[in-house]
Amino acid sequence: MIMENLMQLLKNRLFLMLLLLINIGGTIYGYIWYKSQLAITPPIFLIFVPDSPTASLFFCFVLAAFLFRKNIPLVEALAAVTLLKYGVWAVVMIVAAWAAGDTLTWQQYMLIGSHLGMAVQGLLYAPYYRIKAWHLGVVAVWTLHNDVIDYIYGMHPWVSSSITIYIQEIAYFTFWLSIFSLLTVYVLNKSIRKREI
């Protein structure tokens, strides 16, 4: 009963419009958040720096398509994987900085809540995606290439100074978080497809 009610809510057009507006607002706020870093980023790397707002931008396109009863499978795959990855990544970085001695402010608490929301919403809509294996192959290239740009070329989102000494460990964690996110979306998508057959 709870699952049925949730599925009905997720398909509700008013809820979809509200979620779209929230994600548009969050995306704009996210790009503004990265303004200082983007100002000193070489143009060739600009697309790879603002990870979280780009993930929510993908999801904005997914939600807009859903409102018109359409699917964009490649964008759905990009959204699902990157929302999970960067939603979890941001929370872990904030908590790690706190563990290293940072004091959490209202902004950090807001970022924890909003990034957890990113990760959850991407997974909740999994039953409505039409992702195929090749879509996830393309997303794997995008995601792992982004990790290379971030940690080989030093374009990763800024982290607290209290944890910059652990940047190699952060890079290692981020790589495996990419793999985890790809596998999670793959397994979830495969199990949903099986139920539909």
MARBA-3410 file (N, C-alpha, C, O; in Angstrom, 1 decimal):
197
0.8,-1.2,0.0,0.0,0.0,0.0,0.9,1.3,0.0,0.6,2.2,-0.8 ~ 1.9,1.3,0.9,2.8,2.4,0.9,3.5,2.6,-0.4,3.6,3.7,-0.9 ~ 4.0,1.5,-1.0,4.7,1.6,-2.3,3.8,2.0,-3.4,4.2,2.8,-4.2 ~ 2.5,1.6,-3.4,1.6,2.0,-4.4,1.3,3.5,-4.3,1.3,4.2,-5.3 ~ 1.2,4.0,-3.0,1.0,5.4,-2.8,2.2,6.3,-3.3,2.0,7.3,-3.9
3.4,5.7,-3.0,4.6,6.4,-3.4,4.7,6.5,-4.9,5.0,7.5,-5.5 ~ 4.4,5.4,-5.6,4.4,5.3,-7.1,3.4,6.3,-7.7,3.7,7.0,-8.7 ~ 2.3,6.4,-7.1,1.3,7.4,-7.5,1.7,8.8,-7.4,1.5,9.6,-8.2 ~ 2.4,9.1,-6.2,2.9,10.4,-6.0,4.0,10.8,-7.0,4.0,11.9,-7.5 ~ 4.9,9.8,-7.2,6.0,10.1,-8.2,5.5,10.4,-9.6,6.2,11.1,-10.3
4.4,9.8,-9.9,3.8,10.1,-11.3,2.9,11.3,-11.4,2.6,11.8,-12.4 ~ 2.5,11.8,-10.2,1.6,12.9,-10.2,2.2,14.2,-10.8,3.3,14.5,-10.5 ~ 1.4,14.8,-11.8,2.0,15.9,-12.5,2.3,17.1,-11.7,3.3,17.8,-11.9 ~ 1.5,17.4,-10.7,1.8,18.5,-9.8,3.1,18.2,-9.0,3.9,19.1,-8.8 ~ 3.3,17.0,-8.5,4.5,16.6,-7.8,5.7,16.7,-8.7,6.8,17.2,-8.3
5.5,16.3,-10.0,6.6,16.4,-10.9,7.0,17.8,-11.2,8.2,18.1,-11.3 ~ 6.0,18.7,-11.3,6.3,20.1,-11.6,7.0,20.7,-10.4,7.9,21.5,-10.5 ~ 6.5,20.4,-9.1,7.2,20.9,-7.9,8.6,20.4,-7.8,9.5,21.2,-7.5 ~ 8.8,19.1,-8.1,10.2,18.6,-8.0,11.1,19.2,-9.1,12.3,19.5,-8.8 ~ 10.5,19.5,-10.3,11.3,20.1,-11.3,11.7,21.5,-10.9,12.8,21.9,-11.1
10.8,22.3,-10.3,11.1,23.6,-9.8,12.2,23.6,-8.7,13.1,24.5,-8.7 ~ 12.1,22.7,-7.8,13.1,22.5,-6.8,14.4,22.2,-7.4,15.4,22.8,-6.9 ~ 14.5,21.3,-8.4,15.7,21.0,-9.0,16.3,22.1,-9.8,17.5,22.3,-9.9 ~ 15.4,22.9,-10.5,15.9,24.1,-11.2,16.6,25.1,-10.2,17.6,25.6,-10.5 ~ 15.9,25.3,-9.1,16.4,26.2,-8.1,17.7,25.7,-7.5,18.7,26.5,-7.4
17.8,24.4,-7.2,19.0,23.8,-6.7,20.1,23.9,-7.7,21.3,24.1,-7.3 ~ 19.8,23.7,-9.0,20.8,23.7,-10.0,21.4,25.1,-10.2,22.6,25.3,-10.2 ~ 20.6,26.1,-10.2,21.0,27.5,-10.3,21.9,27.8,-9.1,23.0,28.4,-9.2 ~ 21.4,27.5,-7.9,22.2,27.7,-6.6,23.5,27.0,-6.7,24.6,27.6,-6.3 ~ 23.5,25.8,-7.2,24.8,25.0,-7.3,25.8,25.7,-8.2,27.0,25.7,-7.9
25.4,26.2,-9.4,26.3,26.8,-10.3,26.8,28.1,-9.7,28.0,28.5,-9.9 ~ 26.0,28.8,-8.9,26.4,30.0,-8.2,27.5,29.7,-7.1,28.4,30.4,-6.9 ~ 27.2,28.5,-6.5,28.1,28.0,-5.4,29.5,27.8,-6.0,30.5,28.1,-5.3 ~ 29.6,27.4,-7.3,30.9,27.1,-7.9,31.5,28.3,-8.6,32.6,28.2,-9.2 ~ 30.9,29.5,-8.5,31.3,30.7,-9.2,32.8,31.0,-9.1,33.5,31.2,-10.1
33.3,31.0,-7.8,34.7,31.3,-7.6,35.6,30.3,-8.2,36.6,30.7,-8.8 ~ 35.3,29.0,-8.1,36.2,28.0,-8.7,36.1,28.1,-10.2,37.1,27.9,-10.9 ~ 34.9,28.3,-10.8,34.7,28.3,-12.2,35.5,29.5,-12.8,36.0,29.5,-14.0 ~ 35.6,30.6,-12.1,36.3,31.8,-12.5,37.8,31.6,-12.8,38.4,32.3,-13.6 ~ 38.4,30.6,-12.1,39.8,30.3,-12.3,40.0,29.0,-13.0,41.2,28.5,-13.1
39.0,28.4,-13.5,39.1,27.1,-14.2,39.3,27.3,-15.7,38.6,28.1,-16.3 ~ 40.3,26.6,-16.3,40.5,26.7,-17.7,39.3,26.3,-18.5,38.6,25.3,-18.1 ~ 38.9,27.0,-19.5,37.7,26.8,-20.3,37.5,25.3,-20.7,36.3,24.8,-20.7 ~ 38.5,24.6,-21.0,38.4,23.2,-21.5,37.9,22.3,-20.4,37.3,21.2,-20.7 ~ 38.0,22.7,-19.1,37.6,21.9,-18.0,36.3,22.3,-17.4,35.8,21.7,-16.4
35.7,23.4,-17.8,34.6,24.0,-17.2,33.4,23.0,-16.9,32.8,23.1,-15.9 ~ 33.1,22.2,-17.9,32.0,21.3,-17.8,32.2,20.2,-16.7,31.2,19.7,-16.3 ~ 33.4,20.0,-16.4,33.7,18.9,-15.4,33.8,19.3,-14.0,34.0,18.5,-13.1 ~ 33.7,20.6,-13.7,33.9,21.1,-12.3,32.7,21.1,-11.5,32.7,20.6,-10.4 ~ 31.6,21.7,-12.0,30.4,21.8,-11.1,29.5,20.5,-11.1,28.5,20.4,-11.8
30.1,19.5,-10.5,29.5,18.1,-10.6,28.0,18.0,-10.1,27.2,17.5,-10.8 ~ 27.7,18.5,-8.9,26.4,18.4,-8.4,25.3,19.1,-9.2,24.3,18.5,-9.5 ~ 25.6,20.4,-9.5,24.5,21.1,-10.3,24.4,20.5,-11.7,23.3,20.5,-12.2 ~ 25.4,19.9,-12.2,25.3,19.3,-13.6,24.4,18.0,-13.4,23.6,17.7,-14.3 ~ 24.6,17.3,-12.3,23.8,16.1,-12.1,22.3,16.5,-11.9,21.5,15.8,-12.5
22.0,17.5,-11.2,20.6,18.0,-11.0,20.1,18.6,-12.3,18.9,18.5,-12.6 ~ 21.0,19.2,-13.1,20.5,19.6,-14.5,20.1,18.5,-15.3,19.1,18.6,-16.0 ~ 20.8,17.4,-15.3,20.4,16.2,-16.1,19.0,15.8,-15.6,18.2,15.5,-16.4 ~ 18.8,15.8,-14.3,17.5,15.3,-13.8,16.4,16.3,-14.1,15.3,15.9,-14.3 ~ 16.7,17.6,-14.3,15.7,18.5,-14.7,15.2,18.2,-16.1,14.0,18.2,-16.3
16.1,17.7,-17.0,15.7,17.3,-18.3,14.8,16.0,-18.2,13.9,15.9,-19.0 ~ 15.2,15.1,-17.3,14.4,13.9,-17.1,13.0,14.2,-16.7,12.0,13.7,-17.2 ~ 12.9,15.1,-15.7,11.6,15.5,-15.1,10.7,16.2,-16.2,9.5,15.9,-16.3 ~ 11.4,17.1,-16.9,10.6,17.8,-18.0,10.1,16.8,-19.0,9.0,17.0,-19.5 ~ 10.9,15.8,-19.4,10.5,14.8,-20.3,9.3,14.0,-19.8,8.4,13.7,-20.5
9.4,13.6,-18.5,8.3,12.9,-17.8,7.0,13.7,-17.9,5.9,13.1,-18.1 ~ 7.1,15.0,-17.7,5.9,15.8,-17.8,5.2,15.7,-19.2,4.0,15.9,-19.3 ~ 6.0,15.5,-20.2,5.4,15.3,-21.5,5.3,13.8,-21.9,5.1,13.5,-23.1 ~ 5.4,12.9,-20.9,5.3,11.5,-21.0,6.3,10.9,-22.0,6.0,10.1,-22.9 ~ 7.5,11.5,-21.9,8.6,11.1,-22.8,9.7,10.5,-21.9,9.8,10.8,-20.7
10.6,9.8,-22.6,11.8,9.3,-21.9,13.1,9.7,-22.7,13.0,9.7,-24.0 ~ 14.1,10.0,-22.0,15.4,10.3,-22.7,16.4,9.4,-22.0,17.1,9.8,-21.0 ~ 16.5,8.1,-22.4,17.3,7.1,-21.6,18.7,7.5,-21.3,19.2,7.2,-20.2 ~ 19.4,8.1,-22.2,20.8,8.4,-22.0,20.9,9.5,-20.9,21.8,9.4,-20.0 ~ 20.0,10.4,-20.9,20.0,11.5,-19.9,19.6,10.9,-18.5,20.0,11.3,-17.5
18.6,9.9,-18.6,18.2,9.3,-17.4,19.3,8.5,-16.7,19.5,8.6,-15.5 ~ 20.2,7.9,-17.5,21.3,7.1,-17.0,22.3,8.1,-16.4,22.9,7.9,-15.3 ~ 22.6,9.2,-17.1,23.5,10.3,-16.6,23.0,10.8,-15.3,23.8,11.0,-14.3 ~ 21.7,11.1,-15.2,21.1,11.7,-14.0,21.2,10.7,-12.8,21.6,11.0,-11.8 ~ 20.8,9.4,-13.1,20.7,8.4,-12.0,22.1,8.2,-11.4,22.2,8.2,-10.2
23.1,8.0,-12.2,24.4,7.7,-11.8,25.1,8.9,-11.1,25.6,8.8,-10.0 ~ 25.0,10.1,-11.7,25.6,11.3,-11.1,24.9,11.8,-9.9,25.6,12.3,-9.0 ~ 23.6,11.7,-9.8,22.9,12.1,-8.6,23.3,11.3,-7.4,23.5,11.8,-6.3 ~ 23.4,10.0,-7.6,23.8,9.1,-6.6,25.3,9.3,-6.2,25.6,9.5,-5.0 ~ 26.1,9.4,-7.2,27.5,9.6,-6.9,27.8,10.9,-6.2,28.4,10.9,-5.1
27.4,12.0,-6.7,27.7,13.3,-6.1,26.9,13.7,-4.9,27.3,14.4,-4.1 ~ 25.7,13.1,-4.8,24.9,13.2,-3.6,25.6,12.6,-2.4,25.8,13.2,-1.4 ~ 26.1,11.4,-2.6,26.9,10.7,-1.5,28.2,11.4,-1.3,28.6,11.6,-0.2 ~ 28.9,11.7,-2.4,30.2,12.3,-2.3,30.2,13.6,-1.4,31.1,13.7,-0.6 ~ 29.3,14.5,-1.7,29.2,15.7,-1.0,29.0,15.5,0.5,29.6,16.1,1.3
28.1,14.6,0.8,27.8,14.3,2.2,29.0,13.7,2.9,29.4,14.1,4.0 ~ 29.7,12.8,2.3,30.9,12.2,2.9,32.0,13.3,3.1,32.7,13.3,4.1 ~ 32.2,14.2,2.1,33.2,15.2,2.3,32.9,16.2,3.4,33.8,16.6,4.1 ~ 31.6,16.5,3.6,31.2,17.4,4.7,31.4,16.7,6.0,32.0,17.3,7.0 ~ 31.0,15.5,6.1,31.2,14.7,7.3,32.6,14.5,7.6,33.1,14.6,8.8
33.4,14.2,6.6,34.9,14.0,6.8,35.5,15.3,7.3,36.4,15.2,8.2 ~ 35.1,16.4,6.8,35.7,17.7,7.2,35.3,18.0,8.7,36.1,18.5,9.5 ~ 34.1,17.6,9.0,33.6,17.8,10.4,34.5,16.9,11.3,34.9,17.3,12.4 ~ 34.7,15.6,10.9,35.5,14.7,11.7,36.9,15.2,11.9,37.6,14.9,12.8 ~ 37.4,16.0,10.9,38.8,16.5,10.9,38.9,17.8,11.7,39.9,18.4,11.8
37.7,18.3,12.2,37.7,19.5,13.1,36.9,20.7,12.7,36.8,21.6,13.4 ~ 36.3,20.6,11.5,35.5,21.7,11.0,34.2,21.8,11.9,33.7,20.8,12.4 ~ 33.7,23.0,12.0,32.4,23.2,12.6,31.3,23.3,11.6,31.5,24.0,10.6 ~ 30.3,22.5,11.7,29.2,22.5,10.8,28.3,23.7,10.9,27.9,24.1,12.0 ~ 28.1,24.4,9.8,27.2,25.6,9.8,25.8,25.2,9.2,25.7,24.1,8.8
24.9,26.1,9.3,23.6,25.8,8.7,23.7,25.5,7.2,22.9,24.7,6.7 ~ 24.7,26.1,6.5,24.9,25.8,5.1,25.3,24.4,4.9,24.9,23.7,4.0 ~ 26.2,23.9,5.7,26.6,22.5,5.6,25.5,21.5,5.9,25.3,20.5,5.2 ~ 24.6,21.8,6.9,23.5,21.0,7.1,22.5,21.0,5.9,21.9,20.0,5.6 ~ 22.3,22.2,5.3,21.5,22.4,4.2,22.1,21.5,3.0,21.3,20.9,2.3
23.4,21.6,2.8,24.0,20.8,1.8,23.9,19.3,2.0,23.7,18.6,1.0 ~ 24.0,18.9,3.2,23.8,17.5,3.5,22.4,17.0,3.2,22.3,16.0,2.5 ~ 21.4,17.8,3.6,20.0,17.4,3.3,19.8,17.4,1.8,19.1,16.5,1.3 ~ 20.2,18.5,1.1,19.9,18.6,-0.3,20.7,17.5,-1.2,20.1,17.0,-2.1 ~ 21.9,17.2,-0.7,22.6,16.2,-1.5,22.1,14.8,-1.2,22.1,13.9,-2.1
21.6,14.5,0.0,21.0,13.2,0.3,19.7,13.1,-0.6,19.4,12.1,-1.1 ~ 19.0,14.3,-0.7,17.8,14.3,-1.5,18.1,14.0,-3.0,17.3,13.3,-3.7 ~ 19.2,14.5,-3.5,19.7,14.2,-4.8,19.8,12.7,-5.1,19.3,12.2,-6.0 ~ 20.5,12.1,-4.2,20.8,10.7,-4.3,19.5,9.9,-4.3,19.3,8.9,-5.1 ~ 18.6,10.2,-3.4,17.4,9.5,-3.2,16.5,9.6,-4.4,15.9,8.7,-4.9
16.3,10.9,-4.9,15.3,11.1,-5.9,15.7,10.4,-7.2,14.9,9.9,-8.0 ~ 17.0,10.4,-7.5,17.5,9.7,-8.7,17.1,8.2,-8.7,16.8,7.6,-9.7 ~ 17.2,7.6,-7.5,16.9,6.1,-7.4,15.4,5.9,-7.3,14.9,4.9,-7.9 ~ 14.6,6.8,-6.7,13.2,6.6,-6.6,12.5,6.5,-8.0,11.5,5.8,-8.2 ~ 13.1,7.3,-9.0,12.5,7.3,-10.3,13.0,6.1,-11.2,12.6,6.1,-12.4
13.8,5.3,-10.6,14.3,4.1,-11.4,13.3,3.3,-12.2,13.5,2.9,-13.3 ~ 12.1,3.1,-11.6,11.1,2.3,-12.3,10.6,2.9,-13.6,10.0,2.3,-14.4 ~ 10.8,4.2,-13.8,10.3,4.9,-14.9,11.4,5.2,-16.0,11.1,5.7,-17.1 ~ 12.7,4.8,-15.7,13.7,5.0,-16.7,13.6,3.9,-17.7,13.1,2.8,-17.5 ~ 14.2,4.1,-18.9,14.3,3.2,-20.0,15.7,3.0,-20.4,16.1,3.0,-21.6
16.6,2.8,-19.4,18.0,2.7,-19.6,18.4,1.3,-20.1,17.9,0.3,-19.7 ~ 19.3,1.3,-21.1,19.9,0.1,-21.7,21.3,0.0,-21.3,21.9,1.0,-20.9 ~ 21.9,-1.1,-21.5,23.3,-1.3,-21.1,24.3,-0.3,-21.8,25.2,0.2,-21.2 ~ 24.0,0.0,-23.1,24.9,0.9,-23.8,24.9,2.3,-23.2,25.8,3.0,-23.3 ~ 23.7,2.7,-22.7,23.6,4.0,-22.0,24.5,4.1,-20.8,25.2,5.1,-20.7
24.5,3.0,-20.0,25.4,3.0,-18.9,26.9,2.9,-19.3,27.7,3.4,-18.6 ~ 27.1,2.3,-20.4,28.5,2.3,-21.0,29.0,3.7,-21.3,30.1,4.1,-20.9 ~ 28.1,4.5,-21.9,28.5,5.9,-22.2,28.7,6.7,-20.9,29.6,7.4,-20.8 ~ 27.8,6.4,-19.9,27.8,7.1,-18.7,29.1,6.7,-17.9,29.7,7.6,-17.2 ~ 29.5,5.5,-18.0,30.8,5.0,-17.4,32.0,5.8,-17.9,32.8,6.2,-17.1
32.0,6.0,-19.2,33.1,6.8,-19.8,33.1,8.2,-19.3,34.1,8.7,-18.9 ~ 31.9,8.8,-19.3,31.7,10.2,-18.8,32.2,10.3,-17.3,33.0,11.2,-17.0 ~ 31.7,9.4,-16.5,31.9,9.5,-15.1,33.4,9.2,-14.7,34.0,10.0,-13.9 ~ 34.0,8.2,-15.3,35.4,7.9,-15.0,36.3,8.9,-15.6,37.4,9.2,-15.1 ~ 36.0,9.5,-16.8,36.7,10.5,-17.4,36.7,11.8,-16.5,37.7,12.5,-16.4
35.5,12.0,-15.9,35.4,13.2,-15.0,36.3,13.0,-13.8,37.0,13.9,-13.3 ~ 36.5,11.7,-13.3,37.4,11.5,-12.2,38.8,11.7,-12.6,39.6,12.3,-11.8 ~ 39.2,11.4,-13.8,40.5,11.7,-14.3,40.8,13.2,-14.3,41.8,13.7,-13.9 ~ 39.8,13.9,-14.9,40.0,15.4,-15.0,40.1,16.0,-13.6,40.9,16.8,-13.3 ~ 39.2,15.4,-12.6,39.2,16.0,-11.3,40.5,15.7,-10.5,41.1,16.6,-9.9
41.1,14.5,-10.6,42.2,14.2,-9.7,43.5,14.0,-10.4,44.6,14.0,-9.8 ~ 43.6,13.9,-11.7,44.9,13.9,-12.5,45.2,15.3,-12.8,46.3,15.8,-12.7 ~ 44.2,16.1,-13.3,44.4,17.5,-13.7,44.1,18.5,-12.6,44.2,19.7,-12.8 ~ 43.6,18.0,-11.4,43.4,18.9,-10.3,42.2,19.7,-10.4,42.2,20.8,-9.8 ~ 41.2,19.3,-11.1,40.0,20.1,-11.3,38.8,19.7,-10.3,37.7,20.2,-10.5
39.1,18.9,-9.4,38.0,18.4,-8.4,37.4,19.6,-7.7,38.0,20.6,-7.5 ~ 36.1,19.4,-7.3,35.5,20.5,-6.5,36.3,20.7,-5.2,36.9,19.8,-4.6 ~ 36.4,22.0,-4.9,37.1,22.3,-3.7,36.6,21.6,-2.5,35.4,21.5,-2.3 ~ 37.5,21.1,-1.6,37.1,20.5,-0.3,37.7,21.4,0.8,38.6,22.2,0.6 ~ 37.2,21.1,2.0,37.7,21.9,3.1,39.2,21.7,3.3,39.8,20.6,3.0
39.9,22.8,3.7,41.3,22.7,3.9,41.7,21.7,4.9,42.9,21.2,4.9 ~ 40.8,21.3,5.8,41.1,20.3,6.8,41.3,18.9,6.3,41.8,18.0,6.9 ~ 40.8,18.7,5.0,40.9,17.3,4.4,41.7,17.3,3.1,41.8,16.3,2.5 ~ 42.3,18.5,2.7,43.0,18.5,1.5,44.3,17.6,1.5,44.8,17.2,0.5 ~ 44.8,17.4,2.7,46.0,16.5,2.8,45.6,15.1,2.5,46.5,14.2,2.2
44.3,14.8,2.4,43.9,13.4,2.1,43.4,13.3,0.6,42.6,12.5,0.3 ~ 43.9,14.2,-0.2,43.3,14.3,-1.6,43.5,13.0,-2.4,42.7,12.6,-3.2 ~ 44.6,12.3,-2.1,44.8,11.0,-2.8,43.8,10.0,-2.3,43.2,9.2,-3.2 ~ 43.5,9.9,-1.0,42.5,9.0,-0.5,41.1,9.4,-1.0,40.2,8.6,-1.3 ~ 40.8,10.7,-1.2,39.6,11.2,-1.7,39.4,10.8,-3.2,38.3,10.4,-3.6
40.5,10.9,-3.9,40.5,10.4,-5.3,40.2,8.9,-5.4,39.4,8.5,-6.2 ~ 40.8,8.1,-4.5,40.6,6.7,-4.5,39.1,6.4,-4.2,38.4,5.6,-4.8 ~ 38.6,7.1,-3.1,37.2,6.9,-2.7,36.3,7.3,-3.9,35.3,6.6,-4.1 ~ 36.6,8.4,-4.6,35.7,8.9,-5.6,35.6,7.9,-6.8,34.6,7.7,-7.4 ~ 36.8,7.3,-7.1,36.8,6.3,-8.2,35.9,5.1,-7.9,35.0,4.7,-8.7
36.0,4.6,-6.6,35.1,3.5,-6.3,33.7,3.9,-6.1,32.8,3.0,-6.2 ~ 33.5,5.1,-5.7,32.1,5.6,-5.6,31.5,5.7,-7.0,30.3,5.4,-7.2 ~ 32.3,6.0,-8.0,31.8,5.9,-9.4,31.4,4.5,-9.8,30.3,4.3,-10.4 ~ 32.2,3.6,-9.5,31.9,2.2,-9.8,30.7,1.7,-9.1,29.8,1.1,-9.7 ~ 30.6,2.1,-7.8,29.4,1.7,-7.0,28.1,2.3,-7.6,27.1,1.6,-7.7
28.2,3.5,-8.0,27.0,4.2,-8.5,26.6,3.6,-9.9,25.4,3.4,-10.1 ~ 27.5,3.3,-10.7,27.2,2.6,-12.0,26.6,1.2,-11.8,25.6,0.9,-12.4 ~ 27.2,0.5,-10.8,26.7,-0.9,-10.6,25.3,-0.8,-9.9,24.5,-1.7,-10.3 ~ 25.1,0.1,-9.0,23.8,0.2,-8.4,22.7,0.5,-9.4,21.7,-0.1,-9.4 ~ 23.0,1.5,-10.3,22.0,1.8,-11.3,21.8,0.6,-12.3,20.6,0.4,-12.7
22.8,-0.1,-12.6,22.7,-1.2,-13.5,21.9,-2.3,-12.9,21.0,-2.8,-13.5 ~ 22.2,-2.7,-11.6,21.5,-3.7,-10.9,20.0,-3.4,-10.7,19.1,-4.2,-11.0 ~ 19.8,-2.1,-10.3,18.4,-1.7,-10.1,17.6,-1.7,-11.4,16.5,-2.2,-11.4 ~ 18.2,-1.2,-12.4,17.6,-1.2,-13.8,17.3,-2.6,-14.3,16.2,-2.9,-14.8 ~ 18.3,-3.5,-14.1,18.1,-4.9,-14.5,17.0,-5.6,-13.8,16.2,-6.3,-14.4
16.9,-5.4,-12.5,15.9,-6.0,-11.7,14.5,-5.5,-12.1,13.5,-6.3,-12.1 ~ 14.4,-4.2,-12.4,13.1,-3.6,-12.8,12.7,-4.2,-14.1,11.5,-4.5,-14.3 ~ 13.6,-4.3,-15.1,13.3,-4.8,-16.4,12.8,-6.3,-16.3,11.9,-6.6,-17.0 ~ 13.4,-7.0,-15.4,13.0,-8.4,-15.2,11.6,-8.5,-14.7,10.8,-9.4,-15.2 ~ 11.2,-7.6,-13.8,9.8,-7.6,-13.3,8.8,-7.3,-14.4,7.6,-7.7,-14.3
9.2,-6.5,-15.4,8.3,-6.1,-16.4,8.1,-7.2,-17.4,7.1,-7.2,-18.1 ~ 9.0,-8.1,-17.6,8.9,-9.2,-18.6,7.9,-10.2,-18.2,7.6,-11.2,-18.9
END
